[in-house]
Amino acid sequence: MTTPRARTEYRQARFQPPAGSTELLLIRHGESAPAYPDEPFPLVDGQGDPELAPEGRRHAERVAERLRTERIDAIYVSTLRRTVQTAEPLIARLGLAARVEADLREVHLGSWEGGLLRKMIAEGDPVARRMQAEERWDVIPGAEPAEEFATRVRKAVKRLADEHPGQRLAVFTHGGVIGQALSLASGSRPFAFLGADNGSISHIVVTGESWIVRCFNDTAHLGPIFGRSAAPLT
């Protein structure tokens, strides 16, 4: 009897981060407090610093529940308190101290800081329409130049990757930063990823000069599954 010859098979392989690469879970802060025309947000280094709204606190709890069983080697926040407050429930569950990375702060909106951006967008201000059409924050008077913002975000991501080879980081940051990081990773348009929901998780893997996009705007822990619109940045 002839013995059947063994067949060689080639199965599809699940993605594995390259050895020594750094995984960044980019978490947008929870919903922040509403803006009022007669009550601008307090400023930190010239940038609006609202606290979390009650719904934002719930976003923070859901993020913590989602990530509490995942391997997280370090937690990072920006200099603005909405990221710190969003990280607090996960910090409590994991027992890790938050590290501050100043370059993770939101894009500087110049004269539209303090919550004014929301008003301008809601009212269809011509400069706001131009900002969205040209995909540049720096059409706003005094705003951070686009090239400087991109350089800042690139340096922050590279610095985290250099300090944490082979590790996974929970990075609590802002919508503009997430959009810029994913644009740098993918070569896409600058505003293509501005739909990150409050409390959403995006995932990139940094290996040397290569940035790999693994997911964008994961909101499975928030519900409903699909958001209908992007929330304002600040």
Secondary structure, DSSP 4 states (H G I P E B T S, - for coil): -PPPPPPP--PPPPP-PPTT-EEEEEEEPPPBPPPBTTBPPPEETTEE---B-HHHHHHHHHHHHHHTTS---EEEE-SSHHHHHHHHHHHHHHTPPEEE-GGGSPPP-GGGTTTHHHHHHHTT-HHHHHHHHHT-GGGSTTPPPHHHHHHHHHHHHHHHHHH-TT-EEEEEE-HHHHHHHHHHHHT--TTTTTTPPTT-EEEEEEETTEEEEEEEEE-TTTSSSS-SSPPP--
